[in-house]
Amino acid sequence: MALAGALVLALGVVAAGCGDDDGGGTTTAGGGAAQTQATDVRGSVSVIGIWTGDEQRSFQAVIDAFNERYPDVTVRYTSAGDNLPTVVGTAVQGGNPPDIATIAQPGLIREFQRQGALRPIDYARDTIEQNYAPDFVELGTIDGSLYSFVYKGANKSTVWYNVEAFRNAGVDDPDDWAEFLRNARTLGASGVPAYSIAGADGWTLTDLFENIYLRQAGPDKYDQLSEHRIPWTDPSVREALRTMSEVLSDRANIVGGTQGALQTEFPASVEAVFQNPARGAQVIEGDFVPGVVAESTRLEPETGFNVYSFPEIGDSEDYVVGGGDSIATFRDTPAVRAFVEFLASTEGATAWAERGGFSSPNRTVSEDVYPDEITASVATAIAEARTFRFDMSDLAPAAFGGTPGQGEWKILQDFLANPSDINGTAEALEASAARAYR
């Protein structure tokens, strides 16, 4: 009943904030700050998103920057948190969607497009093609039209480590997978387990698999597997699982061992590394890691903790697996167009980037605007990636790629418990995928 009430309240706010068709002027494409043919764009724009707390306050700063350019456009933001798919889906079914939604799952965007609920944003294509790498443009393209773009990215190809633990062991950032494994053995011998793994959260295990698979099998195979055009019993999957097992089977080198990892949730896995003395030397996860313990750690960036890119496997330099929150529109008005163009511009991305807690795939954002060197390095790695692929589990049906206790999450947890069962894991993944994609 509480959830139902929350949905009704959220939908009411969305309905009240729906944009209108008033206002003049149309937008023109171009990089940098948003440009318009007229300065009298007016109207309202309703936005519903997942951002809460500090993220919501930062997005409000973006809205404030937009209003400096377009003072006659009112932008109303409503946070739905993790319930966004349900809230927006219910609003779409009721015929009263928001003007814009920030959506983290490309699969959900495609579902809304198939329902005929979304409006294309081809009017912003020139801006987005100029400011974003081709892989990002392709991600937002459906049936030849552009329907979304990633505004807030997440670099999941990062490894965060305790500086003192690495210094005491005498190891540096690894260049490739072989050196990564050698470092792990040295770290373990120094008395600090190399790996802190959040096995209680199955999504961390899918992230590890995806980073290995993209680098080992390549982007074409990654695309085929993400769309289930090849089975999970393909030799490339077995090979990636075999490589993944080189970490998971090093039981004595995992904080708490295998059983401890299976009971460790993500925040605890970060806390084990972000303390001195460290309980674990490194945690393999996205650029959001520092924010998890920002208020509880005394370690400082660079001197206490640091980061390196997920190690290369073969010729995989500048390969990035990531996630992100995409902008998708349900209405097409001059006010909506102006706001979309602004978000796709340098100015629209910089307004949040300079506040921190934000990685922009927009290549025109200067790394100098980020609040520290670590944030700048992981953010620019997304924008400048030679190959970028979206988190595969977010591309899959939720029953397979995004539900606790089933699908990929559960099967890879079982693999953590028994990393020698490569064939059985591949067969279980394929059986689950076949049901979900059917």
C-alpha positions in Angstrom: 0.0 0.0 0.0 2.9 2.4 0.8 4.4 1.8 -2.7 1.0 2.3 -4.3 0.6 5.6 -2.5 4.1 6.7 -3.6 3.3 5.8 -7.2 0.1 7.9 -7.1 1.9 10.8 -5.6 4.8 10.6 -8.1 2.4 10.3 -11.0 0.5 13.3 -9.7 3.6 15.4 -9.7 4.5 14.2 -13.2 1.1 15.1 -14.5 1.3 18.5 -12.9 4.7 19.1 -14.5 3.9 18.0 -18.1 5.2 20.5 -20.6 3.0 22.5 -22.9 3.3 23.6 -26.5 3.7 27.3 -25.7 6.8 29.1 -26.7 8.6 30.0 -29.9 11.9 29.2 -31.4 13.6 26.0 -32.5 16.9 24.7 -31.6 19.8 24.3 -34.0 22.6 21.7 -33.7 26.1 22.5 -32.7 28.8 21.6 -30.1 29.5 23.6 -27.0 26.8 25.6 -25.4 23.2 25.1 -26.6 22.2 27.5 -29.4 18.7 28.6 -30.5 17.3 30.6 -33.4 15.2 32.5 -30.9 15.7 33.7 -27.4 12.0 33.6 -26.4 11.6 29.9 -25.8 9.0 29.4 -23.1 6.9 26.7 -21.5 7.5 23.9 -19.0 9.4 20.6 -18.9 8.7 17.8 -16.6 11.6 15.4 -15.8 11.4 12.3 -13.8 14.6 10.5 -12.8 16.4 8.2 -10.4 18.7 10.9 -8.9 18.1 11.6 -5.2 20.1 13.4 -2.4 23.3 15.0 -3.6 22.7 13.9 -7.2 19.3 15.6 -7.2 20.9 18.8 -5.9 23.5 18.7 -8.6 20.9 18.2 -11.3 19.0 21.2 -9.9 22.3 23.2 -10.4 22.1 22.0 -14.1 18.5 23.3 -14.3 19.6 26.6 -12.8 22.3 26.9 -15.4 19.8 26.2 -18.1 17.4 28.8 -16.7 20.2 31.4 -17.0 19.9 30.9 -20.8 16.2 30.2 -20.9 14.5 32.1 -18.0 11.0 31.5 -19.5 11.2 27.7 -19.3 10.2 26.0 -16.1 11.8 22.6 -15.5 10.3 20.5 -12.8 12.2 17.5 -11.6 10.7 14.6 -9.7 12.8 11.8 -8.2 11.4 8.3 -8.4 14.6 6.6 -7.2 15.0 2.9 -7.9 11.2 2.8 -8.6 11.6 4.8 -11.8 10.8 1.9 -14.3 7.6 1.2 -12.4 6.6 4.9 -12.0 7.3 5.8 -15.6 5.9 2.6 -17.0 2.6 3.2 -15.1 2.5 6.8 -16.3 3.0 5.6 -19.9 0.2 3.1 -19.6 -2.0 5.8 -18.2 -1.3 8.0 -21.1 0.3 10.7 -19.0 4.1 10.3 -19.1 6.7 12.9 -18.2 8.2 15.0 -20.9 11.7 13.6 -20.2 12.9 10.6 -18.1 16.4 9.7 -17.1 16.7 5.9 -17.6 19.6 3.6 -16.7 18.5 0.6 -18.7 18.8 0.7 -22.5 16.5 -2.3 -22.7 13.7 -0.2 -21.0 14.2 2.6 -23.5 13.8 0.1 -26.4 10.7 -1.2 -24.7 9.2 2.3 -24.5 10.2 2.9 -28.2 8.5 -0.4 -29.3 5.3 0.8 -27.5 5.4 4.0 -29.5 5.7 6.1 -26.4 9.1 7.8 -27.1 9.8 10.7 -29.4 13.0 10.8 -31.4 15.6 13.4 -30.7 17.1 13.6 -34.2 17.0 17.4 -33.9 20.0 17.0 -31.5 21.8 14.5 -33.5 24.5 16.9 -34.9 25.2 18.1 -31.3 25.5 14.6 -30.0 27.5 13.3 -32.9 30.0 16.1 -32.4 30.3 15.8 -28.7 30.0 12.0 -28.2 32.0 9.0 -29.5 30.3 6.9 -32.2 29.6 4.0 -29.7 27.4 6.3 -27.6 25.5 7.5 -30.7 24.9 3.9 -31.7 23.7 3.0 -28.2 20.9 5.6 -28.4 19.9 4.8 -32.0 16.9 2.5 -32.7 15.7 1.7 -36.2 17.8 4.5 -37.6 16.5 7.3 -35.4 18.2 8.7 -32.2 16.0 8.2 -29.1 18.4 8.8 -26.2 21.9 9.7 -25.1 23.9 9.0 -22.0 24.1 12.2 -19.9 25.6 10.8 -16.7 28.0 8.0 -17.2 29.7 5.4 -15.0 33.1 3.9 -15.8 32.9 0.3 -14.6 36.4 -0.6 -15.9 38.3 0.6 -12.8 40.1 -1.0 -10.0 40.4 0.9 -6.7 43.3 0.2 -4.3 44.8 1.0 -1.0 48.0 3.0 -1.6 49.7 1.8 1.6 49.0 -1.9 0.8 50.4 -1.6 -2.6 53.5 0.3 -1.3 54.2 -2.3 1.4 54.0 -5.1 -1.1 56.2 -3.2 -3.6 53.7 -3.4 -6.5 52.5 -0.8 -9.0 49.5 -0.4 -11.3 49.5 -3.5 -13.6 49.7 -3.1 -17.4 48.0 -6.3 -18.3 46.1 -9.3 -16.9 49.3 -11.4 -16.3 50.8 -8.6 -14.2 47.5 -8.1 -12.4 47.6 -11.8 -11.3 51.3 -11.6 -10.3 50.6 -8.5 -8.2 47.7 -10.3 -6.5 50.1 -13.1 -5.4 52.6 -10.6 -4.1 49.9 -8.7 -2.2 48.7 -11.9 -0.6 52.2 -12.8 0.4 52.6 -9.4 2.0 49.8 -10.3 4.4 46.9 -8.4 2.8 44.3 -10.3 0.6 44.4 -8.9 -2.9 40.7 -9.1 -3.7 37.7 -7.6 -1.8 34.6 -9.1 -3.5 31.0 -8.2 -2.9 29.6 -11.7 -3.7 26.3 -11.0 -1.9 25.6 -8.5 -4.7 25.5 -10.5 -7.9 25.8 -7.4 -10.1 29.4 -7.0 -9.1 30.2 -10.4 -10.5 28.5 -9.6 -13.8 30.6 -6.5 -14.0 33.8 -8.5 -13.6 32.6 -11.0 -16.3 31.7 -8.3 -18.7 35.1 -6.5 -18.4 36.9 -9.8 -19.1 34.6 -10.8 -21.9 34.8 -7.5 -23.8 38.6 -7.5 -23.7 39.0 -11.2 -24.5 36.2 -11.9 -27.0 36.1 -8.4 -28.5 33.3 -5.9 -29.1 31.5 -7.8 -31.9 31.1 -10.9 -29.8 30.1 -8.7 -26.9 27.3 -7.3 -29.0 26.2 -10.7 -30.1 26.1 -12.1 -26.6 24.3 -9.1 -25.2 21.5 -9.7 -27.8 21.6 -13.5 -27.3 22.6 -14.0 -31.0 25.1 -16.5 -29.7 24.5 -18.8 -26.8 26.1 -18.6 -23.4 27.7 -22.0 -24.1 29.8 -20.4 -26.9 33.5 -21.1 -26.5 34.1 -17.4 -25.9 32.0 -17.5 -22.8 33.7 -20.5 -21.4 37.1 -18.8 -22.0 36.0 -15.7 -20.2 34.7 -17.8 -17.3 38.0 -19.6 -17.2 39.8 -16.3 -16.9 37.4 -15.1 -14.3 38.1 -18.2 -12.3 41.7 -17.2 -12.0 40.5 -14.6 -9.5 37.7 -16.5 -7.9 39.7 -19.7 -7.3 42.4 -17.8 -5.4 40.3 -18.3 -2.3 43.0 -17.5 0.3 43.6 -14.2 -1.4 39.9 -13.0 -1.1 38.9 -11.1 2.0 37.0 -13.6 4.2 37.6 -16.3 1.7 34.8 -17.6 -0.6 32.2 -17.8 2.1 33.0 -14.4 3.4 32.8 -12.9 -0.1 29.3 -14.5 -0.6 28.1 -12.7 2.5 29.7 -9.4 1.7 27.6 -6.6 0.2 29.1 -3.9 -2.0 29.6 -1.1 0.7 31.4 -3.5 3.0 33.7 -4.6 0.1 34.8 -1.0 -0.4 35.2 -0.3 3.3 37.7 -3.2 3.5 40.0 -1.4 1.1 39.4 2.2 2.2 40.9 1.9 5.6 44.4 1.6 7.2 45.5 -0.9 7.9 43.6 -2.4 4.9 41.7 -5.6 5.2 41.8 -6.0 1.4 44.2 -4.4 -1.1 41.8 -3.7 -4.0 38.2 -3.7 -5.2 37.2 -4.2 -8.8 34.3 -1.8 -9.5 33.1 1.4 -11.0 34.0 5.1 -10.6 31.3 5.4 -7.9 33.4 3.4 -5.4 34.8 6.4 -3.5 31.3 7.9 -3.0 30.2 4.8 -1.1 32.5 5.5 1.8 33.1 9.2 1.3 31.8 10.2 4.8 33.4 7.3 6.7 37.0 7.0 5.3 39.9 9.1 6.4 41.9 8.2 3.3 42.6 10.9 0.8 42.6 10.6 -3.0 46.0 9.6 -4.4 47.8 9.4 -1.0 45.4 7.0 0.7 43.5 5.4 -2.2 44.0 5.4 -5.9 42.7 3.8 -9.1 43.9 2.2 -12.3 42.1 1.0 -15.4 40.9 -2.6 -15.7 44.0 -4.5 -17.0 44.3 -5.2 -20.7 43.8 -8.7 -22.1 45.3 -8.9 -25.5 44.9 -5.8 -27.6 42.2 -4.1 -25.5 43.7 -0.7 -24.6 41.1 1.9 -24.0 38.2 -0.6 -23.7 35.6 0.6 -21.2 32.5 -1.2 -19.9 30.1 1.3 -18.3 26.7 2.2 -17.3 24.9 5.5 -17.3 21.7 7.4 -17.1 20.2 8.3 -20.5 17.9 11.1 -21.5 14.8 10.0 -23.3 11.8 12.1 -24.3 8.0 11.4 -24.4 7.0 14.7 -25.8 8.4 17.1 -28.4 8.0 20.8 -27.7 10.3 23.8 -28.2 11.0 23.8 -24.4 11.9 20.1 -24.4 14.1 20.5 -27.4 15.9 23.4 -25.8 16.5 21.4 -22.6 17.7 18.3 -24.5 20.1 20.4 -26.6 21.4 22.0 -23.4 22.0 18.7 -21.7 23.9 17.5 -24.7 26.1 20.6 -24.8 29.4 21.3 -23.1 27.8 23.8 -20.8 25.1 21.3 -19.7 27.6 18.6 -18.8 30.0 21.0 -17.2 27.4 22.3 -14.8 27.3 19.0 -13.0 30.9 17.8 -13.7 32.4 20.7 -11.8 30.4 19.7 -8.7 31.8 16.1 -8.6 30.1 12.8 -8.5 29.7 12.8 -12.2 31.4 11.3 -15.3 30.4 12.8 -18.6 30.7 10.9 -21.9 30.7 14.3 -23.6 34.2 14.6 -25.1 34.1 18.5 -25.1 34.1 18.6 -21.3 37.5 19.7 -20.1 39.1 17.4 -17.5 40.1 20.6 -15.7 36.5 21.2 -14.6 36.5 18.0 -12.4 37.2 18.6 -8.7 40.2 16.2 -8.5 42.6 14.3 -10.7 41.1 10.9 -10.0 37.6 11.9 -11.0 39.0 13.5 -14.1 40.9 10.4 -15.1 38.1 8.0 -14.8 35.6 10.4 -16.4 37.8 11.2 -19.4 38.4 7.5 -19.9 34.7 7.1 -20.8 34.7 10.0 -23.2 37.9 9.0 -24.9 37.5 5.3 -24.9 38.4 3.6 -28.2 35.7 1.0 -27.5 32.8 1.6 -25.1 30.1 -1.0 -24.3 27.2 -0.6 -22.0 26.8 -2.9 -19.0 25.6 -6.2 -20.6 23.3 -7.2 -17.8 21.5 -3.8 -18.1 20.9 -4.6 -21.8 19.4 -8.0 -21.0 15.8 -8.7 -19.9 15.6 -8.1 -16.1 14.7 -11.7 -15.4 18.1 -12.7 -16.7 20.4 -9.7 -16.1 19.0 -7.7 -13.2 17.0 -9.7 -10.6 18.5 -10.9 -7.2 18.3 -14.6 -6.7 18.0 -15.6 -10.3 19.6 -15.3 -13.7 23.1 -14.0 -14.1 23.3 -12.7 -10.6 22.5 -16.1 -8.9 24.4 -18.2 -11.4 27.6 -16.2 -11.0 27.3 -16.3 -7.3 27.2 -20.1 -7.6 30.3 -19.8 -9.8 32.0 -17.9 -7.1 31.2 -20.7 -4.8 32.5 -23.3 -7.3 34.8 -21.6 -9.9 36.0 -24.9 -11.3 32.5 -25.6 -12.8 33.0 -23.7 -16.0 30.9 -25.9 -18.3 28.0 -26.2 -15.8 28.0 -22.4 -15.3 27.9 -21.7 -19.0 25.0 -24.2 -19.5 23.1 -22.7 -16.6 23.6 -19.2 -18.0 22.3 -20.3 -21.4 19.2 -22.0 -20.0 18.3 -18.9 -18.0 19.0 -16.6 -20.9 16.9 -18.7 -23.3 13.9 -18.4 -21.0 14.3 -14.7 -20.5 14.8 -13.7 -24.1 12.0 -16.0 -25.3 
